[in-house]
Amino acid sequence: MSLAFPARAIAVLALLSSAACGGSAGTSHTASSSTAARSSRIAVVTTISTLNSFVQGVGGNRVTVHSIVPVGSSPETYEPTPQSVVLVASAQILVENGAGLETWMHGLMQNARPSAPLVDCSQGLPRIGSNPHLWMDPVYAKHYVARIEAALAAVDPSHKATYERNAAAYDRRLDRLVVWIRAQLAPIPRSRRMLIVFHNAWQYYDNRFGIRTLGIIETAPGQEPNPQDFGHTIDLAKRYHVGAIFGEPEYSPKLAIALAHDAGIPVVEDLYDDSLGTNPQVDNYISMLRYDTRELVKSMR
Ligand SMILES: [Zn+2]
């Protein structure tokens, strides 16, 4: 981790502090009309972009949201930059997944020393071992929404009713998503509901929807599998007639392609979990899980 730059960080902080509030990608306001509205908005900073949808859903036009880990990057191999320090220092609310995902967050907080509260979204949910990917279960996502709602209401109590209403509406969207995912998977027999994925991000989704992650290409962040493990995963793919090998856009597709080639099955390079994508069909949590589910179901037919 490269956080030994306090003097440099402070200089960058001074340079970028105005820009940090202004860089809200995707906002449709013009510069002149947005200045007043933006200054009254609550600056929420999340760790990963997947959490942005929950904040946006609850906060609506009362908030601006930025993620520390850029879209398309992995939180598990992320290293904070001076810009991350600026972003954290400028936040009015900080939102993290918790459950050990953001190993760099403690150091970042020590550097930035923010006055903002830090919301640990997964706190209180049952964990599977040390797996932090609880947001991948859309039922658990409602817990994230509730935690964010409480934090916004505490910081901005005059709009508590708005946050309550928005959170209830977002929960209904999550309910519809769960029903939709179940319907997609309904025709797939249990024996076909097997996955080989790049990293172990699918366990909570699996448990909710009766799927099994059969194999994982990279068992520890940034660590390539040894030849025995790689060979074992190829054997599993063949033995269980797995339909495809799934890579992820934030990691090199090299290993997934090699594994799929050796197992004689297709590779799907872009399953989204730790980060949203920039493409509109994966640029928010609900569309991301719809996209992923379609890809998974295609491979299981
Ligand atoms: Zn992950």
Residues whose N, C-alpha, C, O or C-beta is under 5 A from the ligand:
A	BS01	ZN	A201 D274
